[in-house]
Amino acid sequence: MEMAEDTQPPRKATPLQVAKAVFWSFLGIRKRAAHEHDAVTLTPAQVIIAGIIGAVIFVLGLVTLVRFIAG
């Protein structure tokens, strides 16, 4: 008796899923199941681009906050 195997490749993550994964990774809070799902659906290019964008937004937010408080 043969078992049916899932022969379809995993679907690529949507931009929202990539952004959520990078956001939670920045905070350091990840569930094991979410990490395993991300490992299958995220591509390295998606993670790198989202990480750079997230870092730029974070730094610009900090600079804006400091200028607001200091000004």
N, CA, C and O atoms as a MOPAC input file, in Angstrom:
PM7 MOZYME 1SCF
protein

 N      0.83500 1    -1.16200 1     0.00000 1
 C      0.00000 1     0.00000 1     0.00000 1
 C      0.89500 1     1.24600 1     0.00000 1
 O      1.73700 1     1.41400 1     0.88300 1
 N      0.70600 1     2.10600 1    -0.98800 1
 C      1.52100 1     3.30300 1    -1.11200 1
 C      0.84200 1     4.47600 1    -0.43300 1
 O     -0.37700 1     4.63900 1    -0.49400 1
 N      1.65500 1     5.27900 1     0.21000 1
 C      1.12600 1     6.47600 1     0.85700 1
 C      1.26800 1     7.64800 1    -0.10800 1
 O      2.29400 1     7.79400 1    -0.77200 1
 N      0.25400 1     8.46500 1    -0.18000 1
 C      0.30400 1     9.64300 1    -1.03800 1
 C      1.21000 1    10.68100 1    -0.38900 1
 O      1.02700 1    11.05100 1     0.77100 1
 N      2.18100 1    11.13900 1    -1.15500 1
 C      3.09700 1    12.14500 1    -0.65600 1
 C      2.74800 1    13.49400 1    -1.26400 1
 O      2.28200 1    13.57800 1    -2.40000 1
 N      2.97500 1    14.52100 1    -0.50900 1
 C      2.74700 1    15.87100 1    -0.99200 1
 C      3.90700 1    16.24500 1    -1.90600 1
 O      5.01100 1    16.50700 1    -1.43000 1
 N      3.66500 1    16.27100 1    -3.21200 1
 C      4.73600 1    16.53400 1    -4.16800 1
 C      4.83400 1    18.00200 1    -4.55300 1
 O      5.74100 1    18.38700 1    -5.29000 1
 N      3.91100 1    18.82900 1    -4.06400 1
 C      3.95500 1    20.24600 1    -4.38800 1
 C      5.01300 1    20.93100 1    -3.52500 1
 O      5.11900 1    20.66800 1    -2.32700 1
 N      5.79500 1    21.81100 1    -4.15100 1
 C      6.76700 1    22.54900 1    -3.33300 1
 C      6.04000 1    23.52400 1    -2.41600 1
 O      4.93500 1    23.96100 1    -2.73900 1
 N      6.63700 1    23.87100 1    -1.28200 1
 C      5.98500 1    24.81500 1    -0.37100 1
 C      5.80100 1    26.16600 1    -1.04300 1
 O      6.63200 1    26.59800 1    -1.84200 1
 N      4.70400 1    26.82100 1    -0.70800 1
 C      4.41500 1    28.12200 1    -1.28500 1
 C      5.30600 1    29.17700 1    -0.65700 1
 O      5.67200 1    29.08600 1     0.51500 1
 N      5.65400 1    30.19400 1    -1.46600 1
 C      6.44400 1    31.30500 1    -0.94500 1
 C      5.59000 1    32.13800 1    -0.00900 1
 O      4.37800 1    32.25200 1    -0.19300 1
 N      6.21800 1    32.70800 1     0.97600 1
 C      5.52100 1    33.53600 1     1.94200 1
 C      5.12200 1    34.86000 1     1.29900 1
 O      5.80200 1    35.36000 1     0.40300 1
 N      4.01900 1    35.41200 1     1.76800 1
 C      3.57100 1    36.71800 1     1.29800 1
 C      4.41000 1    37.79900 1     1.97100 1
 O      5.05300 1    37.53800 1     2.98800 1
 N      4.41100 1    39.00800 1     1.41600 1
 C      5.17300 1    40.08400 1     2.06000 1
 C      4.74000 1    40.33800 1     3.51100 1
 O      5.57900 1    40.65700 1     4.35400 1
 N      3.45600 1    40.20000 1     3.80700 1
 C      2.99000 1    40.38900 1     5.17800 1
 C      3.55300 1    39.30300 1     6.10000 1
 O      3.95000 1    39.60000 1     7.22600 1
 N      3.59200 1    38.07100 1     5.64300 1
 C      4.15900 1    36.98300 1     6.44600 1
 C      5.64800 1    37.20500 1     6.68500 1
 O      6.15400 1    36.92900 1     7.77300 1
 N      6.34700 1    37.70200 1     5.67300 1
 C      7.78300 1    37.98800 1     5.82200 1
 C      7.98500 1    39.10200 1     6.84300 1
 O      8.85100 1    39.00300 1     7.71200 1
 N      7.17800 1    40.17300 1     6.73700 1
 C      7.30000 1    41.29800 1     7.66900 1
 C      7.02200 1    40.85400 1     9.10000 1
 O      7.72700 1    41.26300 1    10.02300 1
 N      5.99800 1    40.01800 1     9.29400 1
 C      5.68900 1    39.52600 1    10.63400 1
 C      6.82800 1    38.67300 1    11.17900 1
 O      7.18900 1    38.80100 1    12.34900 1
 N      7.39600 1    37.81100 1    10.35000 1
 C      8.49400 1    36.94800 1    10.79700 1
 C      9.70800 1    37.78000 1    11.19500 1
 O     10.34700 1    37.49900 1    12.20900 1
 N     10.03000 1    38.80000 1    10.40300 1
 C     11.18400 1    39.65300 1    10.71900 1
 C     10.90700 1    40.47200 1    11.97400 1
 O     11.79600 1    40.63000 1    12.81100 1
 N      9.68700 1    40.99600 1    12.12000 1
 C      9.33300 1    41.77500 1    13.30300 1
 C      9.49400 1    40.94800 1    14.56700 1
 O     10.12500 1    41.39600 1    15.52400 1
 N      8.93200 1    39.74500 1    14.58200 1
 C      9.03400 1    38.90400 1    15.77400 1
 C     10.46700 1    38.45400 1    16.01000 1
 O     10.87000 1    38.24200 1    17.15400 1
 N     11.23300 1    38.30600 1    14.95200 1
 C     12.64600 1    37.94600 1    15.11500 1
 C     13.43500 1    39.10000 1    15.71900 1
 O     14.34800 1    38.87600 1    16.51400 1
 N     13.09000 1    40.34400 1    15.34800 1
 C     13.74200 1    41.50600 1    15.95700 1
 C     13.49700 1    41.51300 1    17.46100 1
 O     14.39100 1    41.84800 1    18.23800 1
 N     12.29000 1    41.14300 1    17.86800 1
 C     11.96400 1    41.11600 1    19.28900 1
 C     12.54000 1    39.88700 1    19.98700 1
 O     12.67900 1    39.87300 1    21.21000 1
 N     12.86900 1    38.87500 1    19.22500 1
 C     13.42200 1    37.66000 1    19.80200 1
 C     12.36700 1    36.71300 1    20.34600 1
 O     12.66800 1    35.82100 1    21.14000 1
 N     11.13900 1    36.91100 1    19.91700 1
 C     10.03400 1    36.06700 1    20.38600 1
 C      9.52900 1    35.25400 1    19.20500 1
 O      8.90400 1    35.79600 1    18.29300 1
 N      9.79900 1    33.96300 1    19.22000 1
 C      9.35100 1    33.09000 1    18.12900 1
 C      8.88500 1    31.77000 1    18.71600 1
 O      9.55600 1    31.18700 1    19.56700 1
 N      7.74900 1    31.30900 1    18.26500 1
 C      7.29900 1    29.97000 1    18.63200 1
 C      7.98800 1    28.97400 1    17.71200 1
 O      8.31100 1    29.28600 1    16.56600 1
 N      8.20400 1    27.79300 1    18.22100 1
 C      8.89300 1    26.77500 1    17.42700 1
 C      8.11900 1    26.43700 1    16.15000 1
 O      8.71600 1    26.29300 1    15.08300 1
 N      6.81600 1    26.31200 1    16.25600 1
 C      6.00400 1    25.97300 1    15.08900 1
 C      6.07800 1    27.07700 1    14.03200 1
 O      6.15000 1    26.79600 1    12.83500 1
 N      6.05900 1    28.33700 1    14.48500 1
 C      6.14700 1    29.45500 1    13.54300 1
 C      7.51900 1    29.47500 1    12.87500 1
 O      7.62700 1    29.74400 1    11.67900 1
 N      8.55800 1    29.19400 1    13.64100 1
 C      9.90600 1    29.15900 1    13.08100 1
 C     10.02200 1    28.05500 1    12.03600 1
 O     10.59600 1    28.27300 1    10.96900 1
 N      9.49400 1    26.89800 1    12.32500 1
 C      9.56000 1    25.78200 1    11.37900 1
 C      8.77300 1    26.09300 1    10.11000 1
 O      9.20800 1    25.75300 1     9.01000 1
 N      7.61800 1    26.73700 1    10.25800 1
 C      6.81800 1    27.12200 1     9.08800 1
 C      7.57900 1    28.15100 1     8.25700 1
 O      7.59600 1    28.07000 1     7.02900 1
 N      8.20700 1    29.11800 1     8.92300 1
 C      8.96100 1    30.14700 1     8.21700 1
 C     10.16500 1    29.56000 1     7.49200 1
 O     10.50800 1    30.00200 1     6.39600 1
 N     10.79500 1    28.58200 1     8.09000 1
 C     11.96800 1    27.96300 1     7.48300 1
 C     11.62400 1    27.29800 1     6.15200 1
 O     12.47700 1    27.17100 1     5.27300 1
 N     10.37800 1    26.87800 1     6.01300 1
 C      9.95000 1    26.21900 1     4.78200 1
 C      9.47600 1    27.23000 1     3.74100 1
 O      9.71300 1    27.04400 1     2.54700 1
 N      8.81100 1    28.29700 1     4.17900 1
 C      8.18100 1    29.20700 1     3.22600 1
 C      9.00400 1    30.44800 1     2.89200 1
 O      8.82400 1    31.02300 1     1.81800 1
 N      9.89300 1    30.87400 1     3.77300 1
 C     10.67800 1    32.08700 1     3.51600 1
 C     11.93100 1    31.76000 1     2.72600 1
 O     12.57800 1    30.73700 1     2.94800 1
 N     12.26300 1    32.65200 1     1.79600 1
 C     13.51800 1    32.50200 1     1.06600 1
 C     14.55000 1    33.43900 1     1.69500 1
 O     14.17900 1    34.44300 1     2.30200 1
 N     15.81700 1    33.12800 1     1.56000 1
 C     16.84500 1    33.99900 1     2.13800 1
 C     16.76300 1    35.43800 1     1.61600 1
 O     16.96700 1    36.38400 1     2.37600 1
 N     16.47100 1    35.60000 1     0.34300 1
 C     16.38100 1    36.94800 1    -0.22100 1
 C     15.25300 1    37.73700 1     0.44200 1
 O     15.41600 1    38.92200 1     0.73200 1
 N     14.11800 1    37.09500 1     0.68200 1
 C     13.00000 1    37.76500 1     1.34200 1
 C     13.40300 1    38.22200 1     2.73800 1
 O     13.09300 1    39.34400 1     3.14000 1
 N     14.08100 1    37.37000 1     3.46900 1
 C     14.47300 1    37.68500 1     4.84400 1
 C     15.50200 1    38.81700 1     4.86700 1
 O     15.41200 1    39.71600 1     5.70200 1
 N     16.46100 1    38.77800 1     3.97100 1
 C     17.50000 1    39.80900 1     3.92800 1
 C     16.89500 1    41.16300 1     3.59400 1
 O     17.18600 1    42.15500 1     4.26200 1
 N     16.06100 1    41.21300 1     2.57100 1
 C     15.44700 1    42.48300 1     2.16800 1
 C     14.54800 1    43.01500 1     3.27600 1
 O     14.60800 1    44.20000 1     3.60400 1
 N     13.72300 1    42.16000 1     3.85300 1
 C     12.82500 1    42.59400 1     4.93400 1
 C     13.63200 1    43.01700 1     6.15900 1
 O     13.25000 1    43.96600 1     6.84300 1
 N     14.72000 1    42.34300 1     6.44500 1
 C     15.56400 1    42.71000 1     7.58100 1
 C     16.20600 1    44.07200 1     7.39600 1
 O     16.27000 1    44.86400 1     8.33600 1
 N     16.67700 1    44.34800 1     6.19600 1
 C     17.27600 1    45.66100 1     5.91500 1
 C     16.21900 1    46.75300 1     6.02800 1
 O     16.46600 1    47.79300 1     6.63800 1
 N     15.05100 1    46.52600 1     5.44900 1
 C     13.96600 1    47.50600 1     5.53400 1
 C     13.55800 1    47.71600 1     6.98900 1
 O     13.36300 1    48.85200 1     7.42200 1
 N     13.42800 1    46.63200 1     7.74100 1
 C     13.06900 1    46.74500 1     9.15100 1
 C     14.11000 1    47.50600 1     9.95200 1
 O     13.75700 1    48.30800 1    10.81700 1
 N     15.38100 1    47.27000 1     9.68100 1
 C     16.44600 1    47.96500 1    10.39200 1
 C     16.43900 1    49.45700 1    10.06500 1
 O     16.63800 1    50.28700 1    10.95200 1
 N     16.21200 1    49.80100 1     8.80600 1
 C     16.15900 1    51.21000 1     8.40500 1
 C     14.98800 1    51.90800 1     9.09300 1
 O     15.13800 1    53.01800 1     9.60400 1
 N     13.83200 1    51.26300 1     9.10700 1
 C     12.65600 1    51.84600 1     9.77700 1
 C     12.93300 1    52.01800 1    11.27000 1
 O     12.57500 1    53.04200 1    11.85200 1
 N     13.56100 1    51.03400 1    11.88700 1
 C     13.87800 1    51.11000 1    13.31300 1
 C     14.82200 1    52.27500 1    13.60900 1
 O     14.58100 1    53.04900 1    14.53500 1
 N     15.88700 1    52.40200 1    12.83300 1
 C     16.86800 1    53.46900 1    13.05400 1
 C     16.23000 1    54.83700 1    12.80800 1
 O     16.43300 1    55.76100 1    13.59600 1
 N     15.46700 1    54.97500 1    11.73100 1
 C     14.81100 1    56.25100 1    11.45600 1
 C     13.80700 1    56.60400 1    12.55000 1
 O     13.66200 1    57.77200 1    12.90800 1
 N     13.12200 1    55.60400 1    13.07400 1
 C     12.19800 1    55.83700 1    14.17900 1
 C     12.91900 1    56.32900 1    15.42400 1
 O     12.44500 1    57.24600 1    16.09500 1
 N     14.06900 1    55.72200 1    15.73700 1
 C     14.85800 1    56.16700 1    16.88800 1
 C     15.38100 1    57.58300 1    16.70100 1
 O     15.33000 1    58.39100 1    17.62900 1
 N     15.88000 1    57.88800 1    15.51900 1
 C     16.39100 1    59.23100 1    15.24400 1
 C     15.27000 1    60.25200 1    15.37700 1
 O     15.46600 1    61.31500 1    15.96500 1
 N     14.10700 1    59.94100 1    14.84300 1
 C     12.95800 1    60.84100 1    14.94200 1
 C     12.54700 1    61.02800 1    16.39600 1
 O     12.26300 1    62.15000 1    16.81600 1
 N     12.51100 1    59.96600 1    17.15700 1
 C     12.14100 1    60.05200 1    18.57200 1
 C     13.13500 1    60.91400 1    19.35400 1
 O     12.72400 1    61.74700 1    20.16200 1
 N     14.42800 1    60.72600 1    19.12400 1
 C     15.44500 1    61.49900 1    19.83000 1
 C     15.35100 1    62.97200 1    19.44900 1
 O     15.45800 1    63.84200 1    20.31300 1
 N     15.15100 1    63.26100 1    18.16400 1
 C     15.00800 1    64.66900 1    17.75000 1
 C     13.75800 1    65.29900 1    18.36600 1
 O     13.77900 1    66.47200 1    18.73800 1
 N     12.69200 1    64.54700 1    18.47500 1
 C     11.45600 1    65.06100 1    19.06700 1
 C     11.65100 1    65.36500 1    20.54500 1
 O     11.21200 1    66.40600 1    21.03300 1
 N     12.31300 1    64.45300 1    21.25800 1
 C     12.53000 1    64.62700 1    22.69500 1
 C     13.55700 1    65.74300 1    22.95400 1
 O     13.36400 1    66.57900 1    23.83800 1
 N     14.63500 1    65.74600 1    22.18400 1
 C     15.69500 1    66.73300 1    22.40100 1
 C     15.31200 1    68.12500 1    21.88000 1
 O     15.85500 1    69.13000 1    22.34000 1
 N     14.39400 1    68.18400 1    20.93500 1
 C     14.03800 1    69.47400 1    20.32700 1
 C     12.99000 1    70.14600 1    21.10200 1
 O     12.56400 1    71.24400 1    20.74200 1

